Amino acid sequence: MRGEEVAAREVGGWLEAEDWEVKYAPIDEFYVHIDLMVCMLAEKLAAVCLETTDLGVVSWLNSKGIDIVPVSFRDTMAPACNVVALGDDRVLSTAASADLNAKLRALGFQVYDPDMSMFTKAGGGVHCMAQHLRRVSPGVSEA
């Protein structure tokens, strides 16, 4: 097991105290983090490995009005789900995520997909490598 439920509930309690909604779910043993099997692409769109993601998570996403772009287990090992949503239908992905990238382009996304193979050999992806982003809409100045 990567983590323990008692630890997850402790961290979740901190988030709930800040009025965040928390969904507890098991992470398949093949993954280090949940963002390898479930990753947000836009406000109402997520990449999800339906083969390994708990059905309760899929139902919860659907109940929030979040559409799912399916990613195969094989592709998650690339790691295809592990992307960074940049806002305004733009996503930072990798060249190895060819199937997901094609699906996103068909949905009108601008996909940035450099070759990250030298970085992803350790099992992480671009989402794992990124720090939190502050997104500002084009034409809006930050105060």
Summary of the structure (lengths in Angstrom):
residues: 143
radius of gyration: 15.6
end to end distance: 44.0
largest distance: 45.9
contacts: 367
relative contact order: 0.13
helix: 32%
strand: 16%
